[in-house]
Amino acid sequence: MPHGEPRVGEAVLKVLRHEAGAVLPVKAHADDAGYDLTALSVAALRPRVFAFDTGLSLQFPAGCYGEVLPRSSIVKTDFMLANSVGVIDPGYRGRLRVVLRYLGTGEGGTEAEALVGTRIAQLIVRRLEAVQVVAVTVLEGSARGEGGFGSTGR
C-alpha cells in the first residue's frame, strides 16, 4: 500500500525514519492485520539473542498502542521473538528494535546478519482501553468459574 496523505477520518501512525535506509511499516494486502517490520541492522545483546533495529520511531494515534508479533514466516528460520509479544506503549518515542532469540546450532551471528534487510516481525496497532483498578471482596460468577489450564477438555 502506498504511503501518502491520510484519508479523512483515518487514524494516523506517525513514523520517524532515523536513517535513509529505514523501511516504513507496510501491509502486503489492504486487509492484513499487521504491518511488516524490516530489519535495518542487528546487534548481539548476549549469546544467541539479537536486537534488530528497524531505524524507526513511532507515534501512535490517540488511544492506541502497538504490539510486535512474529510473522508466520519466522518458522522458516531458527529464530523466535524473544519475549513472545512486544508491547509498545503510546508514549514511547525511542527506536523500535525487535529482539529475536536464535534456537539453531552455534552462536547465530551469521544467521542474524542474513536477516538484515528482511521483514522480521509485524506491528499490530490496537486500541488502548483505559480502566480503573478496584479491589473487591468477591467476583461475579461465570460459566467457567475457576477452571484453569485444560479444564474445558481437549
OpenMM code with the backbone's topology and positions (N, CA, C; nanometers):
from openmm import Vec3, app, unit

residues = "MET PRO HIS GLY GLU PRO ARG VAL GLY GLU ALA VAL LEU LYS VAL LEU ARG HIS GLU ALA GLY ALA VAL LEU PRO VAL LYS ALA HIS ALA ASP ASP ALA GLY TYR ASP LEU THR ALA LEU SER VAL ALA ALA LEU ARG PRO ARG VAL PHE ALA PHE ASP THR GLY LEU SER LEU GLN PHE PRO ALA GLY CYS TYR GLY GLU VAL LEU PRO ARG SER SER ILE VAL LYS THR ASP PHE MET LEU ALA ASN SER VAL GLY VAL ILE ASP PRO GLY TYR ARG GLY ARG LEU ARG VAL VAL LEU ARG TYR LEU GLY THR GLY GLU GLY GLY THR GLU ALA GLU ALA LEU VAL GLY THR ARG ILE ALA GLN LEU ILE VAL ARG ARG LEU GLU ALA VAL GLN VAL VAL ALA VAL THR VAL LEU GLU GLY SER ALA ARG GLY GLU GLY GLY PHE GLY SER THR GLY ARG".split()
positions = [
    Vec3(0.0858, -0.1176, 0.0000),
    Vec3(0.0000, 0.0000, 0.0000),
    Vec3(0.0898, 0.1231, 0.0000),
    Vec3(0.0518, 0.2246, -0.0720),
    Vec3(0.1348, 0.3453, -0.0761),
    Vec3(0.1278, 0.4219, 0.0549),
    Vec3(0.2350, 0.4973, 0.0815),
    Vec3(0.2410, 0.5824, 0.1999),
    Vec3(0.2188, 0.7246, 0.1525),
    Vec3(0.1081, 0.7836, 0.1903),
    Vec3(0.0806, 0.9192, 0.1454),
    Vec3(0.0005, 0.9947, 0.2478),
    Vec3(-0.0799, 1.0852, 0.1997),
    Vec3(-0.1642, 1.1653, 0.2883),
    Vec3(-0.2757, 1.0785, 0.3451),
    Vec3(-0.3070, 1.0946, 0.4749),
    Vec3(-0.4148, 1.0147, 0.5340),
    Vec3(-0.5507, 1.0558, 0.4777),
    Vec3(-0.6392, 0.9567, 0.4721),
    Vec3(-0.7761, 0.9854, 0.4298),
    Vec3(-0.8500, 1.0514, 0.5459),
    Vec3(-0.9502, 1.1293, 0.5163),
    Vec3(-1.0279, 1.1994, 0.6184),
    Vec3(-1.0876, 1.0974, 0.7151),
    Vec3(-1.0720, 1.1228, 0.8441),
    Vec3(-1.1270, 1.0360, 0.9472),
    Vec3(-1.0418, 0.9143, 0.9783),
    Vec3(-0.9321, 0.8955, 0.9068),
    Vec3(-0.8460, 0.7797, 0.9285),
    Vec3(-0.7409, 0.8109, 1.0355),
    Vec3(-0.7190, 0.7173, 1.1269),
    Vec3(-0.6156, 0.7347, 1.2293),
    Vec3(-0.4788, 0.7345, 1.1622),
    Vec3(-0.3841, 0.8076, 1.2203),
    Vec3(-0.2514, 0.8216, 1.1599),
    Vec3(-0.1441, 0.7677, 1.2545),
    Vec3(-0.0621, 0.6763, 1.2049),
    Vec3(0.0570, 0.6296, 1.2743),
    Vec3(0.1732, 0.7111, 1.2191),
    Vec3(0.2309, 0.7948, 1.3041),
    Vec3(0.3428, 0.8783, 1.2593),
    Vec3(0.4724, 0.7998, 1.2767),
    Vec3(0.5561, 0.8007, 1.1721),
    Vec3(0.6796, 0.7232, 1.1709),
    Vec3(0.7966, 0.8150, 1.1396),
    Vec3(0.8961, 0.8136, 1.2273),
    Vec3(1.0189, 0.8897, 1.2067),
    Vec3(1.1273, 0.7933, 1.1609),
    Vec3(1.1839, 0.8200, 1.0429),
    Vec3(1.2962, 0.7397, 0.9923),
    Vec3(1.4258, 0.8029, 1.0408),
    Vec3(1.5056, 0.7278, 1.1143),
    Vec3(1.6333, 0.7783, 1.1645),
    Vec3(1.7423, 0.7709, 1.0590),
    Vec3(1.7228, 0.6854, 0.9606),
    Vec3(1.8214, 0.6667, 0.8544),
    Vec3(1.7481, 0.6486, 0.7227),
    Vec3(1.8138, 0.6882, 0.6146),
    Vec3(1.7514, 0.6823, 0.4822),
    Vec3(1.7090, 0.5408, 0.4439),
    Vec3(1.7823, 0.4394, 0.4878),
    Vec3(1.7506, 0.3023, 0.4505),
    Vec3(1.6390, 0.2384, 0.5303),
    Vec3(1.5891, 0.3068, 0.6313),
    Vec3(1.4815, 0.2509, 0.7137),
    Vec3(1.3545, 0.2379, 0.6307),
    Vec3(1.2892, 0.1230, 0.6426),
    Vec3(1.1697, 0.0920, 0.5640),
    Vec3(1.0454, 0.1171, 0.6487),
    Vec3(0.9516, 0.1952, 0.5956),
    Vec3(0.8265, 0.2201, 0.6669),
    Vec3(0.7504, 0.0896, 0.6873),
    Vec3(0.6789, 0.0751, 0.7991),
    Vec3(0.5937, -0.0426, 0.8171),
    Vec3(0.4935, -0.0500, 0.7024),
    Vec3(0.4726, -0.1695, 0.6501),
    Vec3(0.3862, -0.1839, 0.5326),
    Vec3(0.3039, -0.3118, 0.5434),
    Vec3(0.1814, -0.3035, 0.4928),
    Vec3(0.0948, -0.4207, 0.4821),
    Vec3(0.1098, -0.4779, 0.3411),
    Vec3(0.1192, -0.6098, 0.3306),
    Vec3(0.1261, -0.6733, 0.1992),
    Vec3(-0.0085, -0.6626, 0.1278),
    Vec3(-0.1170, -0.6670, 0.2037),
    Vec3(-0.2528, -0.6579, 0.1491),
    Vec3(-0.3327, -0.5599, 0.2342),
    Vec3(-0.4239, -0.4900, 0.1730),
    Vec3(-0.5002, -0.3855, 0.2418),
    Vec3(-0.5719, -0.4372, 0.3663),
    Vec3(-0.6182, -0.5618, 0.3642),
    Vec3(-0.6940, -0.6130, 0.4787),
    Vec3(-0.6085, -0.6948, 0.5760),
    Vec3(-0.4760, -0.6920, 0.5610),
    Vec3(-0.3880, -0.7581, 0.6580),
    Vec3(-0.3979, -0.6872, 0.7929),
    Vec3(-0.3838, -0.7619, 0.9001),
    Vec3(-0.3884, -0.7032, 1.0344),
    Vec3(-0.2571, -0.6362, 1.0712),
    Vec3(-0.1458, -0.6938, 1.0274),
    Vec3(-0.0152, -0.6459, 1.0701),
    Vec3(0.0608, -0.5702, 0.9635),
    Vec3(0.1437, -0.4775, 1.0114),
    Vec3(0.2362, -0.4030, 0.9261),
    Vec3(0.3730, -0.4690, 0.9402),
    Vec3(0.4311, -0.5131, 0.8303),
    Vec3(0.5613, -0.5781, 0.8356),
    Vec3(0.6701, -0.4801, 0.8772),
    Vec3(0.7617, -0.5286, 0.9605),
    Vec3(0.8760, -0.4510, 1.0081),
    Vec3(1.0034, -0.5099, 0.9490),
    Vec3(1.0864, -0.4242, 0.8923),
    Vec3(1.2090, -0.4664, 0.8247),
    Vec3(1.3310, -0.4326, 0.9098),
    Vec3(1.4237, -0.5270, 0.9190),
    Vec3(1.5474, -0.5074, 0.9954),
    Vec3(1.6445, -0.4205, 0.9167),
    Vec3(1.6912, -0.3137, 0.9789),
    Vec3(1.7908, -0.2250, 0.9188),
    Vec3(1.9319, -0.2677, 0.9595),
    Vec3(1.9470, -0.3122, 1.0835),
    Vec3(2.0768, -0.3582, 1.1339),
    Vec3(2.0523, -0.4526, 1.2505),
    Vec3(2.1591, -0.5172, 1.2963),
    Vec3(2.1462, -0.6117, 1.4074),
    Vec3(2.2665, -0.5982, 1.4995),
    Vec3(2.2414, -0.6196, 1.6288),
    Vec3(2.3479, -0.6200, 1.7293),
    Vec3(2.3202, -0.7333, 1.8272),
    Vec3(2.4244, -0.8032, 1.8676),
    Vec3(2.4102, -0.9097, 1.9673),
    Vec3(2.3931, -0.8462, 2.1047),
    Vec3(2.2899, -0.8890, 2.1771),
    Vec3(2.2687, -0.8428, 2.3147),
    Vec3(2.3447, -0.9308, 2.4126),
    Vec3(2.3443, -1.0595, 2.3853),
    Vec3(2.4182, -1.1601, 2.4609),
    Vec3(2.4201, -1.2837, 2.3705),
    Vec3(2.4877, -1.3896, 2.4089),
    Vec3(2.4920, -1.5058, 2.3203),
    Vec3(2.3524, -1.5510, 2.2769),
    Vec3(2.3338, -1.5615, 2.1465),
    Vec3(2.2118, -1.6151, 2.0841),
    Vec3(2.0897, -1.5234, 2.0943),
    Vec3(2.1072, -1.4014, 2.1397),
    Vec3(1.9974, -1.3043, 2.1481),
    Vec3(2.0394, -1.1784, 2.0727),
    Vec3(1.9559, -1.1370, 1.9763),
    Vec3(1.9924, -1.0288, 1.8852),
    Vec3(1.8839, -0.9224, 1.8796),
    Vec3(1.9258, -0.7961, 1.8820),
    Vec3(1.8337, -0.6827, 1.8671),
    Vec3(1.8429, -0.6336, 1.7236),
    Vec3(1.7322, -0.6413, 1.6530),
    Vec3(1.7235, -0.5940, 1.5153),
    Vec3(1.6633, -0.4543, 1.5180),
    Vec3(1.7386, -0.3577, 1.4718),
    Vec3(1.6938, -0.2185, 1.4703),
    Vec3(1.6182, -0.1928, 1.3408),
    Vec3(1.4993, -0.1361, 1.3517),
    Vec3(1.4215, -0.1004, 1.2328),
    Vec3(1.4601, 0.0367, 1.1796),
    Vec3(1.5306, 0.1163, 1.2613),
    Vec3(1.5653, 0.2527, 1.2211),
    Vec3(1.4481, 0.3481, 1.2303),
    Vec3(1.3426, 0.3062, 1.3021),
    Vec3(1.2189, 0.3841, 1.3102),
    Vec3(1.1833, 0.4173, 1.4543),
    Vec3(1.1127, 0.5281, 1.4726),
    Vec3(1.0418, 0.5601, 1.5966),
    Vec3(0.8969, 0.5857, 1.5584),
    Vec3(0.8052, 0.5558, 1.6503),
    Vec3(0.6623, 0.5629, 1.6195),
    Vec3(0.5888, 0.6565, 1.7142),
    Vec3(0.4833, 0.7173, 1.6618),
    Vec3(0.3875, 0.7910, 1.7441),
    Vec3(0.2503, 0.7380, 1.7066),
    Vec3(0.1881, 0.6695, 1.8010),
    Vec3(0.0593, 0.6060, 1.7741),
    Vec3(-0.0541, 0.7075, 1.7762),
    Vec3(-0.1628, 0.6768, 1.7050),
    Vec3(-0.2809, 0.7629, 1.7135),
    Vec3(-0.3301, 0.7681, 1.8584),
    Vec3(-0.3972, 0.8743, 1.8941),
    Vec3(-0.4521, 0.8882, 2.0292),
    Vec3(-0.5346, 0.7645, 2.0636),
    Vec3(-0.5137, 0.7119, 2.1839),
    Vec3(-0.5906, 0.5971, 2.2301),
    Vec3(-0.5425, 0.4633, 2.1765),
    Vec3(-0.4217, 0.4587, 2.1188),
    Vec3(-0.3695, 0.3341, 2.0624),
    Vec3(-0.2312, 0.3017, 2.1177),
    Vec3(-0.1929, 0.1762, 2.1059),
    Vec3(-0.0587, 0.1292, 2.1387),
    Vec3(-0.0216, 0.0250, 2.0338),
    Vec3(0.0990, -0.0264, 2.0407),
    Vec3(0.1419, -0.1247, 1.9421),
    Vec3(0.1826, -0.2559, 2.0043),
    Vec3(0.1658, -0.3621, 1.9278),
    Vec3(0.2159, -0.4939, 1.9653),
    Vec3(0.3049, -0.5435, 1.8526),
    Vec3(0.4219, -0.5934, 1.8881),
    Vec3(0.5111, -0.6557, 1.7909),
    Vec3(0.4946, -0.8063, 1.8056),
    Vec3(0.4574, -0.8706, 1.6962),
    Vec3(0.4317, -1.0144, 1.6942),
    Vec3(0.5177, -1.0795, 1.5868),
    Vec3(0.5417, -1.2103, 1.5980),
    Vec3(0.6182, -1.2765, 1.4926),
    Vec3(0.5369, -1.2857, 1.3637),
    Vec3(0.6055, -1.2814, 1.2510),
    Vec3(0.5418, -1.3121, 1.1230),
    Vec3(0.5353, -1.4640, 1.1129),
    Vec3(0.4389, -1.5166, 1.0399),
    Vec3(0.4282, -1.6624, 1.0285),
    Vec3(0.5524, -1.7226, 0.9635),
    Vec3(0.6206, -1.6465, 0.8794),
    Vec3(0.7396, -1.6980, 0.8107),
    Vec3(0.8587, -1.7187, 0.9042),
    Vec3(0.8483, -1.6766, 1.0295),
    Vec3(0.9583, -1.6954, 1.1240),
    Vec3(0.9884, -1.8444, 1.1426),
    Vec3(0.8900, -1.9307, 1.1165),
    Vec3(0.9115, -2.0749, 1.1316),
    Vec3(1.0106, -2.1292, 1.0293),
    Vec3(1.0396, -2.0534, 0.9245),
    Vec3(1.1378, -2.0954, 0.8241),
    Vec3(1.2807, -2.0681, 0.8708),
    Vec3(1.2961, -2.0048, 0.9870),
    Vec3(1.4278, -1.9698, 1.0404),
    Vec3(1.4494, -2.0413, 1.1737),
    Vec3(1.5665, -2.0223, 1.2305),
    Vec3(1.5954, -2.0754, 1.3639),
    Vec3(1.5817, -1.9668, 1.4698),
    Vec3(1.4942, -1.8690, 1.4430),
    Vec3(1.4739, -1.7584, 1.5364),
    Vec3(1.3311, -1.7584, 1.5885),
    Vec3(1.3133, -1.6991, 1.7058),
    Vec3(1.1798, -1.6734, 1.7593),
    Vec3(1.1840, -1.5383, 1.8298),
    Vec3(1.0685, -1.4743, 1.8384),
    Vec3(1.0602, -1.3482, 1.9112),
    Vec3(1.0969, -1.3764, 2.0566),
    Vec3(1.1928, -1.3033, 2.1100),
    Vec3(1.2487, -1.3344, 2.2419),
    Vec3(1.1479, -1.3194, 2.3549),
    Vec3(1.0552, -1.2256, 2.3447),
    Vec3(0.9604, -1.2043, 2.4542),
    Vec3(0.8167, -1.2359, 2.4147),
    Vec3(0.7972, -1.3196, 2.3146),
    Vec3(0.6659, -1.3650, 2.2673),
    Vec3(0.5840, -1.2533, 2.2050),
    Vec3(0.5585, -1.1476, 2.2792),
    Vec3(0.4878, -1.0297, 2.2282),
    Vec3(0.5595, -0.9072, 2.2825),
    Vec3(0.5842, -0.8118, 2.1972),
    Vec3(0.6432, -0.6863, 2.2426),
    Vec3(0.5361, -0.5794, 2.2487),
    Vec3(0.5201, -0.5156, 2.3619),
    Vec3(0.4221, -0.4079, 2.3773),
    Vec3(0.4946, -0.2748, 2.3642),
    Vec3(0.4435, -0.1881, 2.2779),
    Vec3(0.4987, -0.0537, 2.2611),
    Vec3(0.3986, 0.0442, 2.3202),
    Vec3(0.4344, 0.1035, 2.4319),
    Vec3(0.3465, 0.1995, 2.4978),
    Vec3(0.3304, 0.3241, 2.4116),
    Vec3(0.2135, 0.3893, 2.4210),
    Vec3(0.1872, 0.5054, 2.3358),
    Vec3(0.2853, 0.6199, 2.3546),
    Vec3(0.3428, 0.6342, 2.4734),
    Vec3(0.4343, 0.7450, 2.4978),
    Vec3(0.5784, 0.7173, 2.4596),
    Vec3(0.6114, 0.5939, 2.4195),
    Vec3(0.7492, 0.5598, 2.3836),
    Vec3(0.7853, 0.6225, 2.2496),
    Vec3(0.8985, 0.6909, 2.2446),
    Vec3(0.9424, 0.7559, 2.1210),
    Vec3(1.0822, 0.7109, 2.0787),
    Vec3(1.1369, 0.6101, 2.1455),
    Vec3(1.2692, 0.5599, 2.1098),
    Vec3(1.2646, 0.4746, 1.9843),
    Vec3(1.3816, 0.4275, 1.9447),
    Vec3(1.3923, 0.3435, 1.8258),
    Vec3(1.3225, 0.2098, 1.8488),
    Vec3(1.2569, 0.1634, 1.7452),
    Vec3(1.1875, 0.0351, 1.7509),
    Vec3(1.2868, -0.0756, 1.7170),
    Vec3(1.3126, -0.1597, 1.8156),
    Vec3(1.4007, -0.2745, 1.7975),
    Vec3(1.3205, -0.4015, 1.8247),
    Vec3(1.3489, -0.5033, 1.7473),
    Vec3(1.2838, -0.6327, 1.7625),
    Vec3(1.3903, -0.7306, 1.8104),
    Vec3(1.3663, -0.7940, 1.9238),
    Vec3(1.4651, -0.8855, 1.9808),
    Vec3(1.4252, -1.0295, 1.9474),
    Vec3(1.5176, -1.0992, 1.8810),
    Vec3(1.4967, -1.2387, 1.8429),
    Vec3(1.5996, -1.3269, 1.9122),
    Vec3(1.5549, -1.4471, 1.9481),
    Vec3(1.6423, -1.5468, 2.0109),
    Vec3(1.6737, -1.6536, 1.9058),
    Vec3(1.8015, -1.6883, 1.8951),
    Vec3(1.8465, -1.7904, 1.7998),
    Vec3(1.8380, -1.9280, 1.8641),
    Vec3(1.7715, -2.0230, 1.7963),
    Vec3(1.7499, -2.1566, 1.8509),
    Vec3(1.8320, -2.2634, 1.7799),
    Vec3(1.9043, -2.2255, 1.6757),
    Vec3(1.9819, -2.3220, 1.5979),
    Vec3(2.1129, -2.3573, 1.6650),
    Vec3(2.1998, -2.4235, 1.5873),
    Vec3(2.3311, -2.4606, 1.6395),
    Vec3(2.4280, -2.3445, 1.6214),
    Vec3(2.5242, -2.3350, 1.7098),
    Vec3(2.6203, -2.2254, 1.7036),
    Vec3(2.5661, -2.1007, 1.7711),
    Vec3(2.6372, -1.9907, 1.7518),
    Vec3(2.6013, -1.8639, 1.8170),
    Vec3(2.4941, -1.7855, 1.7420),
    Vec3(2.4793, -1.8061, 1.6114),
    Vec3(2.3727, -1.7415, 1.5351),
    Vec3(2.4060, -1.6076, 1.4742),
    Vec3(2.5287, -1.5593, 1.4911),
    Vec3(2.5640, -1.4278, 1.4376),
    Vec3(2.5508, -1.4180, 1.2870),
    Vec3(2.5995, -1.5185, 1.2149),
    Vec3(2.5898, -1.5191, 1.0685),
    Vec3(2.4440, -1.5249, 1.0254),
    Vec3(2.3663, -1.6075, 1.0929),
    Vec3(2.2241, -1.6208, 1.0608),
    Vec3(2.1490, -1.4912, 1.0894),
    Vec3(2.1862, -1.4226, 1.1972),
    Vec3(2.1226, -1.2946, 1.2303),
    Vec3(2.1545, -1.1904, 1.1235),
    Vec3(2.2793, -1.1827, 1.0823),
    Vec3(2.3186, -1.0873, 0.9772),
    Vec3(2.2410, -1.1123, 0.8487),
    Vec3(2.2095, -1.2391, 0.8205),
    Vec3(2.1355, -1.2732, 0.6986),
    Vec3(1.9928, -1.2189, 0.7014),
    Vec3(1.9404, -1.1885, 0.8196),
    Vec3(1.8036, -1.1353, 0.8299),
    Vec3(1.7966, -0.9842, 0.8100),
    Vec3(1.9107, -0.9156, 0.8125),
    Vec3(1.9107, -0.7706, 0.7897),
    Vec3(1.8584, -0.7441, 0.6482),
    Vec3(1.7646, -0.6503, 0.6381),
    Vec3(1.7015, -0.6192, 0.5104),
    Vec3(1.5766, -0.7002, 0.4826),
    Vec3(1.5427, -0.7920, 0.5733),
    Vec3(1.4221, -0.8725, 0.5552),
    Vec3(1.3150, -0.8309, 0.6562),
    Vec3(1.1925, -0.8748, 0.6302),
    Vec3(1.0809, -0.8475, 0.7208),
    Vec3(1.0871, -0.9495, 0.8345),
    Vec3(1.1071, -0.9000, 0.9565),
    Vec3(1.1353, -0.9897, 1.0692),
    Vec3(1.0210, -1.0047, 1.1685),
    Vec3(0.9258, -0.9141, 1.1656),
    Vec3(0.8151, -0.9173, 1.2622),
    Vec3(0.7015, -0.8341, 1.2048),
    Vec3(0.5928, -0.8268, 1.2787),
    Vec3(0.4813, -0.7425, 1.2356),
    Vec3(0.4313, -0.6580, 1.3517),
    Vec3(0.3838, -0.5408, 1.3157),
    Vec3(0.3298, -0.4448, 1.4115),
    Vec3(0.1784, -0.4444, 1.4001),
    Vec3(0.1121, -0.4634, 1.5129),
    Vec3(-0.0336, -0.4529, 1.5199),
    Vec3(-0.0651, -0.3279, 1.6012),
    Vec3(-0.1487, -0.2412, 1.5480),
    Vec3(-0.1925, -0.1218, 1.6211),
    Vec3(-0.3259, -0.1555, 1.6861),
    Vec3(-0.3325, -0.1386, 1.8172),
    Vec3(-0.4535, -0.1745, 1.8924),
    Vec3(-0.5050, -0.0556, 1.9727),
    Vec3(-0.6351, -0.0580, 1.9980),
    Vec3(-0.6977, 0.0424, 2.0847),
    Vec3(-0.6592, 0.0136, 2.2292),
    Vec3(-0.6366, 0.1187, 2.3028),
    Vec3(-0.5997, 0.1080, 2.4440),
    Vec3(-0.7218, 0.1447, 2.5269),
    Vec3(-0.7693, 0.0491, 2.6039),
    Vec3(-0.8866, 0.0713, 2.6882),
    Vec3(-0.8414, 0.1172, 2.8259),
    Vec3(-0.8814, 0.2358, 2.8646),
    Vec3(-0.8486, 0.2867, 2.9982),
    Vec3(-0.9455, 0.2243, 3.0981),
    Vec3(-0.8913, 0.1653, 3.2034),
    Vec3(-0.9751, 0.1043, 3.3062),
    Vec3(-0.9291, 0.1513, 3.4428),
    Vec3(-1.0195, 0.1432, 3.5368),
    Vec3(-0.9876, 0.1753, 3.6754),
    Vec3(-0.9721, 0.0432, 3.7499),
    Vec3(-0.8660, 0.0279, 3.8260),
    Vec3(-0.8434, -0.0935, 3.9043),
    Vec3(-0.9098, -0.0761, 4.0406),
    Vec3(-0.9991, -0.1705, 4.0756),
    Vec3(-1.0744, -0.1635, 4.2004),
    Vec3(-1.0616, -0.2967, 4.2738),
    Vec3(-1.0196, -0.2939, 4.3981),
    Vec3(-1.0134, -0.4142, 4.4808),
    Vec3(-1.1544, -0.4472, 4.5291),
    Vec3(-1.1916, -0.5764, 4.5199),
    Vec3(-1.3232, -0.6215, 4.5653),
    Vec3(-1.3042, -0.7418, 4.6569),
    Vec3(-1.4101, -0.7803, 4.7267),
    Vec3(-1.4019, -0.8966, 4.8157),
    Vec3(-1.4575, -1.0221, 4.7500),
    Vec3(-1.5321, -1.0068, 4.6410),
    Vec3(-1.5884, -1.1214, 4.5705),
    Vec3(-1.6062, -1.0837, 4.4225),
    Vec3(-1.5923, -1.1834, 4.3345),
    Vec3(-1.6139, -1.1622, 4.1913),
    Vec3(-1.7463, -1.2244, 4.1505),
    Vec3(-1.8084, -1.1706, 4.0474),
    Vec3(-1.9313, -1.2282, 3.9940),
    Vec3(-1.9006, -1.3661, 3.9369),
    Vec3(-1.9969, -1.4558, 3.9439),
    Vec3(-1.9794, -1.5900, 3.8905),
    Vec3(-1.9753, -1.5907, 3.7382),
    Vec3(-1.9219, -1.6999, 3.6822),
    Vec3(-1.9200, -1.7179, 3.5366),
    Vec3(-1.9375, -1.8657, 3.5064),
    Vec3(-1.9670, -1.8997, 3.3825),
    Vec3(-1.9850, -2.0392, 3.3444),
    Vec3(-1.8565, -2.1191, 3.3651),
    Vec3(-1.7425, -2.0588, 3.3453),
    Vec3(-1.6144, -2.1282, 3.3594),
    Vec3(-1.5716, -2.1403, 3.5050),
    Vec3(-1.6019, -2.0409, 3.5835),
    Vec3(-1.5610, -2.0441, 3.7234),
    Vec3(-1.4104, -2.0398, 3.7383),
    Vec3(-1.3560, -2.1286, 3.8207),
    Vec3(-1.2127, -2.1303, 3.8470),
    Vec3(-1.1385, -2.2329, 3.7630),
    Vec3(-1.2028, -2.2895, 3.6619),
    Vec3(-1.1376, -2.3880, 3.5751),
    Vec3(-1.0159, -2.3277, 3.5074),
    Vec3(-0.9016, -2.3919, 3.5228),
    Vec3(-0.7762, -2.3394, 3.4684),
    Vec3(-0.7321, -2.4126, 3.3433),
    Vec3(-0.6015, -2.4269, 3.3275),
    Vec3(-0.5427, -2.4886, 3.2090),
    Vec3(-0.6018, -2.6266, 3.1840),
    Vec3(-0.6561, -2.6476, 3.0650),
    Vec3(-0.7087, -2.7780, 3.0270),
    Vec3(-0.8419, -2.8136, 3.0879),
    Vec3(-0.9065, -2.7209, 3.1554),
    Vec3(-1.0300, -2.7541, 3.2270),
    Vec3(-1.1496, -2.7754, 3.1349),
    Vec3(-1.1402, -2.7340, 3.0091),
    Vec3(-1.2542, -2.7497, 2.9186),
    Vec3(-1.2391, -2.8721, 2.8299),
    Vec3(-1.1401, -2.9572, 2.8569),
    Vec3(-1.1210, -3.0799, 2.7795),
    Vec3(-1.0308, -3.0576, 2.6599),
    Vec3(-1.0322, -3.1540, 2.5699),
    Vec3(-0.9452, -3.1492, 2.4514),
    Vec3(-1.0066, -3.0696, 2.3454),
] * unit.nanometer
topology = app.Topology()
chain = topology.addChain("A")
for resn in residues:
    res = topology.addResidue(resn, chain)
    for name in ("N", "CA", "C"):
        topology.addAtom(name, app.Element.getBySymbol(name[0]), res)
